[in-house]
């Protein structure tokens, strides 16, 4: 009986040690809120100083689309059906010292601009964690932009 009990204790100890070694990200993942709101602010040009101190991701004269998003997620953005890349993402919404949202800038064109006419920008954010929801927004605009931007 002693031998069986000691083997059982040893086996349970080994199993609990294996669980100790297994990483658990569930606490971190569940603390990040899923995407709950996407607001497209509109197209425009931003210089480096207008976005962030010393941020070299945005260049003067280039056209970008600004988007605010509440929560955490991976964006996929399209301009007239073709994928466009995110140039920079900044923490924007704060709850105390906890970031709860971002302002993203998507690169639409270089200095030569877009072809004149109507353009459609669409962005979809997919949450990084449960619930794996998708939130989309679209924005139609004329180019060249009114107001010289």
DSSP file (Angstrom, degrees, kcal/mol; ACC not computed):
  #  RESIDUE AA STRUCTURE BP1 BP2  ACC     N-H-->O    O-->H-N    N-H-->O    O-->H-N    TCO  KAPPA ALPHA  PHI   PSI    X-CA   Y-CA   Z-CA
    1    1 A X     >        0   0    0      0, 0.0     4,-2.4     0, 0.0     5,-0.2   0.000 360.0 360.0 360.0 -41.4    0.0    0.0    0.0
    2    2 A X  H  >  +     0   0    0      1,-0.2     4,-2.6     2,-0.2     5,-0.2   0.906 360.0  51.2 -62.3 -40.6    2.8    2.4    0.8
    3    3 A X  H  > S+     0   0    0      2,-0.2     4,-1.9     1,-0.2    -1,-0.2   0.905 111.5  46.9 -65.0 -41.5    4.5    1.7   -2.5
    4    4 A X  H  > S+     0   0    0      2,-0.2     4,-2.3     1,-0.2    -1,-0.2   0.911 113.1  49.1 -66.3 -43.2    1.3    2.4   -4.5
    5    5 A X  H  X S+     0   0    0     -4,-2.4     4,-2.5     1,-0.2    -2,-0.2   0.914 111.3  48.6 -63.4 -43.9    0.5    5.6   -2.5
    6    6 A X  H  X S+     0   0    0     -4,-2.6     4,-2.3     1,-0.2    -1,-0.2   0.870 111.8  49.7 -67.6 -34.8    4.1    7.0   -3.0
    7    7 A X  H  X S+     0   0    0     -4,-1.9     4,-2.7    -5,-0.2    -1,-0.2   0.901 111.2  49.6 -68.2 -39.5    3.9    6.2   -6.8
    8    8 A X  H  X S+     0   0    0     -4,-2.3     4,-2.6     2,-0.2    -2,-0.2   0.922 112.1  47.3 -63.8 -44.2    0.5    7.9   -7.0
    9    9 A X  H  X S+     0   0    0     -4,-2.5     4,-2.4     2,-0.2    -2,-0.2   0.911 113.0  49.4 -63.0 -42.5    1.9   11.0   -5.2
   10   10 A X  H  X S+     0   0    0     -4,-2.3     4,-2.3     2,-0.2    -2,-0.2   0.912 111.8  48.3 -63.2 -43.4    5.0   11.0   -7.4
   11   11 A X  H  X S+     0   0    0     -4,-2.7     4,-2.4     2,-0.2    -2,-0.2   0.922 112.8  47.6 -64.4 -44.5    2.8   10.7  -10.6
   12   12 A X  H  X S+     0   0    0     -4,-2.6     4,-2.5     1,-0.2    -1,-0.2   0.884 111.3  51.4 -64.6 -38.2    0.5   13.6   -9.4
   13   13 A X  H  X S+     0   0    0     -4,-2.4     4,-2.0    -5,-0.2    -1,-0.2   0.911 110.4  48.9 -63.4 -42.2    3.5   15.7   -8.5
   14   14 A X  H  X S+     0   0    0     -4,-2.3     4,-2.0     2,-0.2    -2,-0.2   0.911 111.7  49.0 -64.6 -42.5    5.0   15.1  -12.0
   15   15 A X  H  X S+     0   0    0     -4,-2.4     4,-2.0     1,-0.2    -2,-0.2   0.918 111.3  48.8 -64.4 -43.7    1.7   16.0  -13.7
   16   16 A X  H  X S+     0   0    0     -4,-2.5     4,-1.7     1,-0.2    -1,-0.2   0.857 108.9  54.5 -65.8 -33.1    1.3   19.2  -11.7
   17   17 A X  H  X S+     0   0    0     -4,-2.0     4,-1.6     2,-0.2    -1,-0.2   0.891 106.0  52.2 -65.0 -39.4    4.9   20.1  -12.5
   18   18 A X  H  X S+     0   0    0     -4,-2.0     4,-1.2     1,-0.2    -2,-0.2   0.901 108.5  50.2 -63.5 -40.3    4.1   19.7  -16.2
   19   19 A X  H  < S+     0   0    0     -4,-2.0    -1,-0.2     1,-0.2    -2,-0.2   0.858 106.8  55.9 -64.8 -34.1    1.1   22.1  -15.9
   20   20 A X  H  < S+     0   0    0     -4,-1.7    -1,-0.2     1,-0.2    -2,-0.2   0.872 107.9  48.4 -63.5 -37.3    3.4   24.5  -14.1
   21   21 A X  H  < S+     0   0    0     -4,-1.6     2,-0.4    -5,-0.1    -1,-0.2   0.726  90.2  94.5 -76.8 -22.3    5.7   24.5  -17.2
   22   22 A X  S  < S-     0   0    0     -4,-1.2     2,-0.1    -3,-0.1    -4,-0.0  -0.582  82.0-122.8 -74.2 123.0    2.9   25.0  -19.7
   23   23 A X        -     0   0    0     -2,-0.4     2,-0.5     1,-0.1    -2,-0.1  -0.380  20.6-156.2 -67.4 143.7    2.5   28.7  -20.4
   24   24 A X        +     0   0    0      1,-0.1     3,-0.3    -2,-0.1     4,-0.2  -0.926  23.9 164.6-123.9 105.3   -0.9   30.2  -19.8
   25   25 A X     >  +     0   0    0     -2,-0.5     4,-3.0     1,-0.2     5,-0.3   0.378  51.1 102.0 -96.4   3.4   -1.7   33.4  -21.7
   26   26 A X  H  > S+     0   0    0      1,-0.2     4,-2.3     2,-0.2    -1,-0.2   0.857  79.6  51.6 -60.8 -35.1   -5.4   33.2  -21.0
   27   27 A X  H  > S+     0   0    0     -3,-0.3     4,-0.9     2,-0.2    -1,-0.2   0.915 114.1  43.6 -67.2 -41.3   -5.2   35.9  -18.3
   28   28 A X  H  > S+     0   0    0     -4,-0.2     4,-0.8    -3,-0.2     3,-0.4   0.930 115.6  47.6 -68.6 -44.9   -3.4   38.3  -20.7
   29   29 A X  H >< S+     0   0    0     -4,-3.0     3,-0.8     1,-0.2    -2,-0.2   0.899 111.0  50.3 -65.2 -40.6   -5.6   37.6  -23.7
   30   30 A X  H 3< S+     0   0    0     -4,-2.3    -1,-0.2    -5,-0.3    -2,-0.2   0.722 103.2  61.1 -73.3 -18.7   -8.8   37.9  -21.7
   31   31 A X  H 3< S+     0   0    0     -4,-0.9     2,-0.6    -3,-0.4    -1,-0.2   0.710  87.6  83.0 -80.2 -18.8   -7.7   41.3  -20.3
   32   32 A X  S << S-     0   0    0     -3,-0.8     2,-0.1    -4,-0.8    97,-0.1  -0.753  85.0-128.6 -85.8 121.0   -7.5   42.9  -23.8
   33   33 A X        -     0   0    0     -2,-0.6    39,-2.3     1,-0.1    95,-0.2  -0.418  21.6-117.4 -70.5 142.8  -10.9   44.0  -24.9
   34   34 A X  B     -a   72   0A   0     37,-0.2     2,-0.2     1,-0.2    39,-0.1  -0.281  47.4 -74.7 -70.3 164.9  -12.1   42.9  -28.3
   35   35 A X        +     0   0    0     37,-0.6    36,-0.2    98,-0.2    -1,-0.2  -0.416  57.1 164.2 -62.2 127.4  -12.8   45.4  -31.1
   36   36 A X        +     0   0    0     34,-2.2     2,-0.3     1,-0.3    -1,-0.2   0.603  59.2  21.3-120.6 -20.1  -16.1   47.2  -30.3
   37   37 A X  E     -B   70   0B   0     33,-1.0    33,-2.6    98,-0.1     2,-0.4  -0.976  51.2-169.6-155.0 136.5  -16.1   50.3  -32.5
   38   38 A X  E     -B   69   0B   0     -2,-0.3     2,-0.5    31,-0.2    31,-0.2  -0.995   9.8-177.6-127.3 124.2  -14.4   51.5  -35.7
   39   39 A X  E     -B   68   0B   0     29,-3.0    29,-3.2    -2,-0.4     2,-0.6  -0.983  17.6-147.0-124.3 121.7  -14.7   55.2  -36.8
   40   40 A X  E     -B   67   0B   0     -2,-0.5    27,-0.2    27,-0.2     3,-0.1  -0.788   9.4-169.4 -88.2 119.6  -13.1   56.4  -40.0
   41   41 A X  E     -     0   0B   0     25,-2.4    26,-0.2    -2,-0.6     2,-0.2   0.757  44.2-108.2 -81.7 -26.2  -12.0   60.0  -39.5
   42   42 A X  E     -B   66   0B   0     24,-1.2    24,-2.1     2,-0.1    -1,-0.2  -0.487  36.4 -56.6 122.2 169.1  -11.3   60.6  -43.2
   43   43 A X  E     +B   65   0B   0     22,-0.2     2,-0.3    -2,-0.2    22,-0.2  -0.437  61.8 127.0 -83.5 158.0   -8.4   61.1  -45.6
   44   44 A X  E     -B   64   0B   0     20,-2.2    20,-3.0    -2,-0.1     2,-0.4  -0.969  52.6 -90.8 175.9 178.2   -5.7   63.7  -45.3
   45   45 A X        -     0   0    0     -2,-0.3     2,-0.4    18,-0.2    18,-0.1  -0.911  34.9-172.2-111.3 141.8   -2.0   64.5  -45.3
   46   46 A X        -     0   0    0     16,-0.5    16,-0.3    -2,-0.4     2,-0.2  -0.991  15.1-138.9-132.2 139.9   -0.1   64.6  -42.1
   47   47 A X    >>  -     0   0    0     -2,-0.4     4,-0.6    13,-0.1     3,-0.6  -0.471  36.1-100.5 -88.7 172.2    3.5   65.7  -41.5
   48   48 A X  H >> S+     0   0    0      1,-0.2     4,-1.6     2,-0.2     3,-0.9   0.881 121.9  49.5 -61.3 -39.3    5.7   63.8  -39.1
   49   49 A X  H 34 S+     0   0    0      1,-0.2    -1,-0.2     2,-0.2     7,-0.0   0.747 101.4  64.5 -74.4 -21.6    5.3   66.2  -36.2
   50   50 A X  H <4 S+     0   0    0     -3,-0.6    -1,-0.2     1,-0.1    -2,-0.2   0.656 110.7  35.2 -75.3 -14.0    1.5   66.2  -36.6
   51   51 A X  H << S-     0   0    0     -3,-0.9     2,-0.3    -4,-0.6    -2,-0.2   0.844 128.6 -21.3-106.1 -50.9    1.2   62.5  -35.6
   52   52 A X  S >< S-     0   0    0     -4,-1.6     3,-2.1     3,-0.2    -1,-0.4  -0.982  76.1 -81.4-161.2 150.9    3.9   61.8  -33.1
   53   53 A X  T 3  S-     0   0    0     -2,-0.3     3,-0.1     1,-0.3    -4,-0.1  -0.380 114.3  -9.8 -59.7 115.3    7.2   63.2  -31.9
   54   54 A X  T 3  S+     0   0    0     -2,-0.3     2,-0.7     1,-0.2    -1,-0.3   0.678  88.2 159.5  71.6  17.6    9.8   62.1  -34.3
   55   55 A X    <   -     0   0    0     -3,-2.1     3,-0.4    -7,-0.5    -1,-0.2  -0.640  17.8-178.1 -77.9 113.5    7.5   59.6  -36.0
   56   56 A X        +     0   0    0     -2,-0.7    -1,-0.2     1,-0.2    -8,-0.1   0.297  62.5  88.2 -95.5  10.5    9.1   58.9  -39.4
   57   57 A X  S    S+     0   0    0     -9,-0.1     2,-0.5     1,-0.1    -1,-0.2   0.789  82.8  58.3 -78.7 -27.1    6.3   56.6  -40.6
   58   58 A X  S    S-     0   0    0     -3,-0.4     2,-0.4   -10,-0.1    -7,-0.1  -0.897  73.9-158.0-107.8 131.5    4.2   59.4  -42.1
   59   59 A X    >   -     0   0    0     -2,-0.5     3,-1.6   -12,-0.1   -13,-0.4  -0.861  26.0-101.4-112.4 141.4    5.7   61.6  -44.8
   60   60 A X  T 3  S+     0   0    0     -2,-0.4   -13,-0.1     1,-0.2     3,-0.1  -0.286 105.1  20.1 -58.1 138.3    4.6   65.1  -45.7
   61   61 A X  T 3  S+     0   0    0      1,-0.3    -1,-0.2    49,-0.0     2,-0.2   0.267  94.4 117.6  88.5 -12.2    2.5   65.3  -48.9
   62   62 A X    <   -     0   0    0     -3,-1.6   -16,-0.5   -16,-0.3     2,-0.5  -0.580  66.0-117.8 -87.7 153.9    1.4   61.6  -48.8
   63   63 A X  E     + C   0 109B   0     46,-1.1    45,-2.8    47,-0.3    46,-1.5  -0.793  36.6 173.6 -98.3 130.6   -2.2   60.7  -48.5
   64   64 A X  E     -BC  44 107B   0    -20,-3.0   -20,-2.2    -2,-0.5     2,-0.5  -0.905  27.4-134.3-130.7 157.6   -3.4   58.7  -45.4
   65   65 A X  E     -BC  43 106B   0     41,-2.1    41,-2.6    -2,-0.3     2,-0.4  -0.970  21.5-145.2-112.1 128.3   -6.7   57.5  -44.0
   66   66 A X  E     +BC  42 105B   0    -24,-2.1   -25,-2.4    -2,-0.5   -24,-1.2  -0.797  19.9 180.0 -97.1 133.9   -7.2   58.0  -40.3
   67   67 A X  E     -BC  40 104B   0     37,-2.7    37,-3.2    -2,-0.4     2,-0.4  -0.999  16.4-153.4-135.1 132.9   -9.2   55.4  -38.3
   68   68 A X  E     -BC  39 103B   0    -29,-3.2   -29,-3.0    -2,-0.4     2,-0.4  -0.899  17.5-174.4-103.1 136.7  -10.0   55.3  -34.6
   69   69 A X  E     -BC  38 102B   0     33,-2.9    33,-2.5    -2,-0.4     2,-0.5  -0.997  18.1-146.4-134.2 134.4  -10.6   51.8  -33.1
   70   70 A X  E    S+BC  37 101B   0    -33,-2.6   -34,-2.2    -2,-0.4   -33,-1.0  -0.872  71.1   8.3 -96.8 128.3  -11.8   50.8  -29.6
   71   71 A X  S    S-     0   0    0     29,-2.9     2,-0.4    -2,-0.5   -37,-0.2  -0.483  96.8 -59.9  98.8-172.0  -10.3   47.5  -28.4
   72   72 A X  B     +a   34   0A   0    -39,-2.3    56,-0.8    -2,-0.2   -37,-0.6  -0.924  64.5 126.5-117.7 137.0   -7.6   45.4  -29.9
   73   73 A X  E     -E  127   0C   0     -2,-0.4     2,-0.5    54,-0.2    54,-0.3  -0.981  54.8 -94.0-174.5 169.5   -7.6   43.7  -33.3
   74   74 A X  E     -E  126   0C   0     52,-2.8    52,-2.3    -2,-0.3     2,-0.2  -0.860  41.3-142.0 -98.7 125.1   -5.8   43.1  -36.6
   75   75 A X  E     -E  125   0C   0     -2,-0.5     2,-0.4    50,-0.2    50,-0.2  -0.588  16.8-171.7 -89.2 149.6   -6.8   45.4  -39.4
   76   76 A X  E     -E  124   0C   0     48,-1.9    48,-2.3    -2,-0.2     2,-0.3  -0.968  18.1-171.4-131.6 120.3   -7.2   44.6  -43.1
   77   77 A X  E     -EF 123  84C   0      7,-0.6     7,-2.2    -2,-0.4     2,-0.4  -0.881   8.1-169.2-120.9 146.6   -7.8   47.7  -45.2
   78   78 A X  E     -EF 122  83C   0     44,-3.1    44,-2.5    -2,-0.3     2,-0.5  -0.983  11.6-162.7-132.7 141.5   -8.7   48.2  -48.9
   79   79 A X  E >  S-EF 121  82C   0      3,-2.8     3,-1.7    -2,-0.4    42,-0.2  -0.977  87.9 -20.5-121.3 115.0   -8.8   51.2  -51.2
   80   80 A X  T 3  S-     0   0    0     40,-3.1    41,-0.1    -2,-0.5    -1,-0.1   0.855 130.3 -50.2  53.5  38.2  -11.0   50.5  -54.3
   81   81 A X  T 3  S+     0   0    0     39,-0.3     2,-0.4     1,-0.2    -1,-0.3   0.354 116.5 107.3  87.6  -6.1  -10.6   46.7  -53.7
   82   82 A X  E <  S-F   79   0C   0     -3,-1.7    -3,-2.8     1,-0.0    -1,-0.2  -0.859  75.3-106.6-107.6 144.8   -6.8   46.6  -53.3
   83   83 A X  E     -F   78   0C   0     -2,-0.4     2,-0.3    -5,-0.2    -5,-0.3  -0.412  33.4-165.4 -68.8 135.9   -5.1   46.1  -49.9
   84   84 A X  E     -F   77   0C   0     -7,-2.2    -7,-0.6    -2,-0.1     2,-0.2  -0.904  17.3-120.6-118.7 152.7   -3.4   49.1  -48.4
   85   85 A X        -     0   0    0     22,-0.4    22,-2.3    -2,-0.3     2,-0.5  -0.570  19.0-113.6 -95.9 155.1   -0.9   48.9  -45.5
   86   86 A X  E     -D  106   0B   0     20,-0.2    20,-0.3    -2,-0.2     3,-0.1  -0.750  24.6-168.2 -83.3 126.2   -1.1   50.5  -42.1
   87   87 A X  E     -     0   0B   0     18,-2.9     2,-0.3    -2,-0.5    19,-0.2   0.898  65.6  -9.7 -82.9 -43.7    1.6   53.2  -41.8
   88   88 A X  E     -D  105   0B   0     17,-1.3    17,-2.6     2,-0.0     2,-0.4  -0.993  53.2-154.3-156.3 150.5    1.5   53.8  -38.0
   89   89 A X  E     -D  104   0B   0     -2,-0.3     2,-0.4    15,-0.2    15,-0.2  -0.999  15.2-169.9-130.1 129.6   -0.7   52.9  -35.0
   90   90 A X  E     -D  103   0B   0     13,-2.4    13,-2.6    -2,-0.4     2,-0.2  -0.948  29.9-112.5-121.0 139.1   -0.9   55.1  -31.9
   91   91 A X  E     +D  102   0B   0     -2,-0.4    11,-0.3    11,-0.2     3,-0.1  -0.500  46.9 161.3 -61.3 135.2   -2.4   54.5  -28.6
   92   92 A X  E     +     0   0B   0      9,-2.3     2,-0.4     1,-0.3    10,-0.2   0.707  45.8  58.2-128.9 -45.4   -5.3   56.9  -28.4
   93   93 A X  E     -D  101   0B   0      8,-0.6     7,-2.7   -24,-0.2     8,-0.9  -0.800  62.9-170.2 -98.5 133.3   -7.9   56.0  -25.8
   94   94 A X  E     -D   99   0B   0     -2,-0.4     2,-0.5     5,-0.2     5,-0.2  -0.950  22.7-168.2-125.0 143.2   -6.9   55.7  -22.2
   95   95 A X  E >  S-D   98   0B   0      3,-2.5     3,-1.3    -2,-0.4     2,-0.6  -0.859  82.4 -51.4-121.8  91.2   -8.7   54.5  -19.1
   96   96 A X  T 3  S-     0   0    0     -2,-0.5     0, 0.0     1,-0.2     0, 0.0  -0.708 121.9 -26.1  73.1-119.5   -6.3   55.6  -16.4
   97   97 A X  T 3  S+     0   0    0     -2,-0.6     2,-0.5    -3,-0.1    -1,-0.2   0.169 117.3 103.5-110.1  17.3   -3.0   54.3  -17.7
   98   98 A X  E <   - D   0  95B   0     -3,-1.3    -3,-2.5     2,-0.0     2,-0.4  -0.880  69.9-131.5-103.0 126.3   -4.5   51.4  -19.7
   99   99 A X  E     + D   0  94B   0     -2,-0.5    -5,-0.2    -5,-0.2     3,-0.1  -0.615  30.1 170.1 -75.8 127.8   -4.7   51.7  -23.4
  100  100 A X  E     +     0   0B   0     -7,-2.7   -29,-2.9    -2,-0.4     2,-0.3   0.396  60.7   9.6-118.5   0.0   -8.2   50.8  -24.7
  101  101 A X  E     -CD  70  93B   0     -8,-0.9    -9,-2.3   -31,-0.3    -8,-0.6  -0.984  60.8-136.0-168.1 174.0   -8.0   52.0  -28.3
  102  102 A X  E     -CD  69  91B   0    -33,-2.5   -33,-2.9    -2,-0.3     2,-0.5  -0.924  12.5-136.6-139.1 158.7   -5.9   53.2  -31.1
  103  103 A X  E     -CD  68  90B   0    -13,-2.6   -13,-2.4    -2,-0.3     2,-0.3  -0.986  31.5-166.8-114.8 117.2   -5.7   55.7  -34.0
  104  104 A X  E     -CD  67  89B   0    -37,-3.2   -37,-2.7    -2,-0.5     2,-0.5  -0.806  11.2-154.3-107.0 145.4   -4.4   54.0  -37.1
  105  105 A X  E     -CD  66  88B   0    -17,-2.6   -18,-2.9    -2,-0.3   -17,-1.3  -0.984   9.7-158.1-119.9 123.4   -3.1   55.7  -40.3
  106  106 A X  E     -CD  65  86B   0    -41,-2.6   -41,-2.1    -2,-0.5     2,-0.6  -0.864  20.6-121.8-105.6 133.9   -3.3   53.8  -43.6
  107  107 A X  E     +C   64   0B   0    -22,-2.3   -22,-0.4    -2,-0.4   -43,-0.2  -0.618  36.7 167.2 -77.4 114.6   -1.1   54.7  -46.5
  108  108 A X  E     -     0   0B   0    -45,-2.8     2,-0.3    -2,-0.6   -44,-0.2   0.812  58.0 -14.8 -98.7 -37.3   -3.3   55.5  -49.5
  109  109 A X  E     -C   63   0B   0    -46,-1.5   -46,-1.1     5,-0.1    -1,-0.3  -0.984  57.5-112.9-159.6 166.0   -0.9   57.2  -52.0
  110  110 A X    >   -     0   0    0      3,-0.3     3,-1.8    -2,-0.3   -47,-0.3  -0.157  62.8 -70.5 -88.7-166.7    2.5   58.8  -52.6
  111  111 A X  T 3  S+     0   0    0      1,-0.3     3,-0.1   -49,-0.1   -50,-0.0   0.751 128.3  67.0 -63.0 -24.0    3.0   62.5  -53.5
  112  112 A X  T 3  S-     0   0    0      1,-0.2    -1,-0.3     0, 0.0   -50,-0.1   0.682  97.2-151.8 -72.2 -14.7    1.5   62.0  -56.9
  113  113 A X    <   -     0   0    0     -3,-1.8    -3,-0.3   -52,-0.1     2,-0.2  -0.271  21.9 -53.6  82.6-166.4   -1.9   61.3  -55.3
  114  114 A X        -     0   0    0     -5,-0.1     2,-0.2    -3,-0.1     3,-0.1  -0.570  62.3 -83.7-104.5 169.5   -4.8   59.2  -56.6
  115  115 A X        -     0   0    0     -2,-0.2    28,-0.2     1,-0.1    -1,-0.1  -0.552  59.8 -96.7 -70.0 141.2   -6.6   59.3  -59.8
  116  116 A X  S    S+     0   0    0     -2,-0.2     2,-0.3    26,-0.1    28,-0.2  -0.275  84.6  54.3 -60.2 144.7   -9.4   62.0  -59.7
  117  117 A X  E    S- G   0 143C   0     26,-2.9    26,-2.4    -3,-0.1     2,-0.2  -0.815  93.0 -24.3 130.5-168.7  -12.8   60.7  -58.9
  118  118 A X  E     - G   0 142C   0     -2,-0.3     2,-0.3    24,-0.2    24,-0.2  -0.569  53.8-174.1 -81.5 141.2  -14.7   58.7  -56.2
  119  119 A X  E     - G   0 141C   0     22,-2.7    22,-2.4    -2,-0.2     2,-0.5  -0.976  13.9-145.5-134.1 148.5  -12.7   56.2  -54.1
  120  120 A X  E     - G   0 140C   0     -2,-0.3   -40,-3.1    20,-0.2     2,-0.5  -0.970  10.1-168.0-119.7 124.8  -13.9   53.7  -51.4
  121  121 A X  E     -EG  79 139C   0     18,-3.1    18,-2.8    -2,-0.5     2,-0.4  -0.936   9.3-179.8-108.9 132.0  -11.9   52.9  -48.4
  122  122 A X  E     -EG  78 138C   0    -44,-2.5   -44,-3.1    -2,-0.5     2,-0.4  -0.998   4.5-174.6-133.4 137.1  -12.9   49.9  -46.3
  123  123 A X  E     -EG  77 137C   0     14,-2.6    14,-2.1    -2,-0.4     2,-0.4  -0.993   4.9-168.1-132.5 140.7  -11.3   48.5  -43.1
  124  124 A X  E     -EG  76 136C   0    -48,-2.3   -48,-1.9    -2,-0.4     2,-0.5  -0.997   6.4-159.0-127.5 127.7  -12.1   45.4  -41.1
  125  125 A X  E     -EG  75 135C   0     10,-2.8    10,-2.3    -2,-0.4     2,-0.5  -0.923   4.1-160.5-106.1 130.2  -10.7   44.7  -37.6
  126  126 A X  E     -EG  74 134C   0    -52,-2.3   -52,-2.8    -2,-0.5     8,-0.2  -0.949  26.4-115.8-109.5 125.0  -10.6   41.1  -36.4
  127  127 A X  E     -E   73   0C   0      6,-2.5   -54,-0.2    -2,-0.5   -93,-0.1  -0.268  11.4-140.9 -61.6 142.9  -10.3   40.7  -32.6
  128  128 A X  S    S+     0   0    0    -56,-0.8     2,-0.2   -95,-0.2    -1,-0.1   0.695  81.4  26.6 -75.1 -20.6   -7.1   39.1  -31.4
  129  129 A X  S    S-     0   0    0    -57,-0.3     4,-0.3     2,-0.3     2,-0.1  -0.779 102.7 -22.4-138.1 177.0   -8.9   37.1  -28.7
  130  130 A X  S    S+     0   0    0     -2,-0.2   -96,-0.1     2,-0.1     2,-0.1  -0.423 115.2  45.7 -66.6 137.3  -12.3   35.7  -27.8
  131  131 A X  S    S-     0   0    0     -2,-0.1     2,-2.4    -4,-0.1    -2,-0.3   0.512  83.0-154.0 -78.0 138.8  -14.9   36.6  -28.9
  132  132 A X        +     0   0    0     -4,-0.1     2,-0.2    -2,-0.1    -2,-0.1  -0.452  34.9 160.0 -80.0  71.2  -13.3   36.6  -32.4
  133  133 A X        -     0   0    0     -2,-2.4    -6,-2.5    -4,-0.3     2,-0.4  -0.520  33.4-139.1 -93.9 162.5  -15.6   39.2  -33.9
  134  134 A X  E     -G  126   0C   0     -8,-0.2     2,-0.4    -2,-0.2    -8,-0.2  -0.969  13.0-169.5-119.7 137.2  -15.1   41.4  -36.9
  135  135 A X  E     -G  125   0C   0    -10,-2.3   -10,-2.8    -2,-0.4     2,-0.3  -0.995  11.4-173.9-127.5 127.7  -16.0   45.0  -37.1
  136  136 A X  E     +G  124   0C   0     -2,-0.4     2,-0.3   -12,-0.2   -12,-0.2  -0.823  11.5 178.4-122.3 157.9  -16.0   46.9  -40.4
  137  137 A X  E     -G  123   0C   0    -14,-2.1   -14,-2.6    -2,-0.3     2,-0.3  -0.978   9.2-159.7-150.6 151.3  -16.4   50.4  -41.6
  138  138 A X  E     -G  122   0C   0     -2,-0.3     2,-0.4   -16,-0.2   -16,-0.2  -0.942   1.7-165.4-133.7 158.8  -16.3   52.0  -45.1
  139  139 A X  E     -G  121   0C   0    -18,-2.8   -18,-3.1    -2,-0.3     2,-0.4  -0.985   5.7-157.0-146.6 127.0  -15.8   55.6  -46.3
  140  140 A X  E     +G  120   0C   0     -2,-0.4     2,-0.3   -20,-0.2   -20,-0.2  -0.909  23.2 166.6-107.5 133.3  -16.4   57.1  -49.8
  141  141 A X  E     -G  119   0C   0    -22,-2.4   -22,-2.7    -2,-0.4     2,-0.4  -0.974  32.1-120.8-144.4 157.4  -14.5   60.2  -50.8
  142  142 A X  E     -G  118   0C   0     -2,-0.3     2,-0.4   -24,-0.2   -24,-0.2  -0.777  35.7-116.7 -96.3 141.9  -13.7   62.3  -53.8
  143  143 A X  E    S+G  117   0C   0    -26,-2.4   -26,-2.9    -2,-0.4     2,-0.2  -0.992  94.8  50.9-122.3 134.3  -10.2   63.0  -54.9
  144  144 A X  S    S-     0   0    0     -2,-0.4    -2,-0.1   -28,-0.2     2,-0.1   0.410  99.2-124.6 -72.3 152.5   -8.7   65.6  -55.1
  145  145 A X    >   -     0   0    0     -2,-0.2     3,-0.8     1,-0.1     2,-0.2  -0.355  19.8-113.2 -70.1 147.4   -9.7   66.4  -51.5
  146  146 A X  G >  S+     0   0    0      1,-0.2     3,-0.5    -4,-0.2    -1,-0.1  -0.544  98.7  37.7 -77.4 147.6  -11.6   69.7  -50.8
  147  147 A X  G 3  S-     0   0    0     -2,-0.2    -1,-0.2     1,-0.2    -2,-0.1   0.552 123.7 -81.5  88.0   7.7   -9.7   72.2  -48.8
  148  148 A X  G <         0   0    0     -3,-0.8    -1,-0.2     1,-0.1    -2,-0.1   0.539 360.0 360.0  80.0   5.5   -6.3   71.5  -50.3
  149  149 A X    <         0   0    0     -3,-0.5    -3,-0.1  -106,-0.1    -2,-0.1   0.472 360.0 360.0 -92.2 360.0   -5.5   68.4  -48.2
